[in-house]
Amino acid sequence: MASDLVAPTAATPARLRRELERAIRACTACGLHGGRTTPVVGEGPFEARLMIVGSKPRRHEDLQGKPFAGGTGNVLGHAMQVAGLDSQDAYLTTLVKCRPGDDRAATPDELEACGQHFRAQLQLVRPEVIVALGSFAASVLLGRSVNIERIAGYRLDVQGVTVIPTYHPADAVRGVPQAAGTLRRDLTAAKAVLDGRLPTGAQTMAELRARPAVGS
């Protein structure tokens, strides 16, 4: 899915938005639709420069039809406020749009089936920065398996888009000690990238490649 981060589209934003919402609400492409209460389309302005991406809806999201509700929503909202971001600064979404039973991880087939909807969101929003919440979302977006404890806060480049992996707010709800503080730090970094106060992922990688090798 990482190869689709900046895929072009010929559709107008207004038309793509209508088609996207209809397609997600009517989708029966995988078995997840059979157990959903409400599909979760996404929330926020389509002109946002920042996209915040989780892996899946959970129970509160499924009931309310919005991403990051309940305790996770409270943690994320507070972290955004600390970072100087408001609800109009980011588009919030998840990789799959229907809740997997028992909040398990989505299967590869489910990710593939829902990928058409996530790609449409990427095409419409065309974010400059993506904050990936949790190891699962980060692994999918980066195209390789990653451990969030090791990679949180890195500014990475995927086809010109800066991807910043960090902890999921659900980790903070579960009591992971470093999760809330790291989430606040990394959302603050995302805003700094957008404001030009921190290098983008591409600039960071270029700086690292330009450094002389140790001992040379």
Disulfide bonds with the S-S distance in Angstrom:
none
